């Protein structure tokens, strides 16, 4: 029974995702984004059918395991467009260093403004970095890594949904600017969205996600001094 339920959970997750993608193409507004509809629908199904997380994860873990190969695959477009990365190297590095400092600083000040505990503050600070590295940084600076993972997911979802509207209404036409913005602001989710704009956007977003993580580790080390 456990195996059957786990298998149904896997099938339901894939089905809901593809269904939500079709829905978002027919109704292209923010609230119908697969990044919003899919998690909400899955949570609702788990709740209604009283499926515990361990059982759900036994099926869905196969999708989670694909994150590793998918991340490594980002290296392919980076390699193909390496000549452009070399051309804009100084701009890329400056943008990402500035972006990481703004992300850390704004998170810290906002959390401080709302009177959050020090543990919560240090859990929020690395929210603009991809999840595995954000959790390590959180542990390093005194945060709660599980809490950090939640903030990272919320940031990624919000950035990937709002990002295209910012690009549209601010008339951001440069593929490198689009990609760097989505990769820095919404890491993995943003990179997925960037590839919907084009290969160049996806390339720069992939690069931003990777380099932002490295810069974040350096900034975190400096915070500990």
Long-range contacts (C-beta under 8 A, 24 or more apart in sequence): 2-55, 2-58, 3-58, 5-51, 5-55, 5-59, 6-55, 6-56, 6-58, 6-59, 7-59, 8-59, 9-46, 9-51, 9-55, 9-56, 9-58, 9-59, 9-60, 10-59, 10-60, 10-62, 10-63, 11-59, 12-42, 12-45, 13-38, 13-42, 13-59, 13-60, 13-63, 14-63, 16-41, 16-42, 16-45, 30-161, 30-162, 30-165, 33-160, 33-161, 35-157, 35-160, 35-161, 35-189, 36-157, 36-161, 39-157, 67-188, 71-188, 74-191, 74-202, 74-206, 74-209, 74-210, 75-206, 77-199, 77-202, 77-203, 77-206, 78-203, 78-206, 78-207, 80-199, 80-203, 81-199, 81-200, 81-203, 84-176, 84-200, 84-203, 85-203, 85-204, 85-207, 88-176, 91-176, 92-176, 92-180, 92-204, 92-207, 92-208, 92-211, 93-211, 95-180, 95-184, 95-208, 96-180, 96-184, 96-208, 96-211, 96-212, 96-215, 97-215, 99-128, 99-180, 99-184, 99-185, 99-208, 99-212, 100-128, 100-184, 100-212, 100-215, 100-216, 100-219, 101-219, 103-127, 103-128, 103-184, 103-185, 104-128, 104-216, 104-219, 104-223, 118-142, 119-143, 119-144, 119-147, 120-144, 120-147, 123-147, 123-148, 123-151, 124-148, 124-151, 126-152, 126-216, 126-220, 127-151, 127-152, 127-154, 127-155, 128-152, 128-155, 128-184, 128-185, 128-187, 128-212, 128-216, 129-187, 129-212, 129-213, 129-216, 130-187, 130-188, 130-209, 130-213, 131-187, 131-188, 133-213, 133-216, 133-217, 134-216, 137-216, 137-217, 137-220, 140-220, 140-224, 141-220, 141-223, 141-224, 152-187, 155-185, 155-186, 155-187, 156-186, 156-187, 156-188, 156-189, 156-190, 157-186, 157-189, 158-186, 159-185, 159-186, 159-187, 159-189, 159-190, 160-186, 160-189, 160-190, 160-192, 160-193, 163-190, 163-193, 164-193, 164-197, 167-197, 175-200, 175-201, 175-204, 176-200, 176-204, 178-204, 178-205, 179-203, 179-204, 179-205, 179-206, 179-207, 179-208, 180-204, 180-205, 180-207, 180-208, 181-208, 182-208, 183-207, 183-208, 183-209, 183-212, 184-208, 184-209, 184-212, 187-212
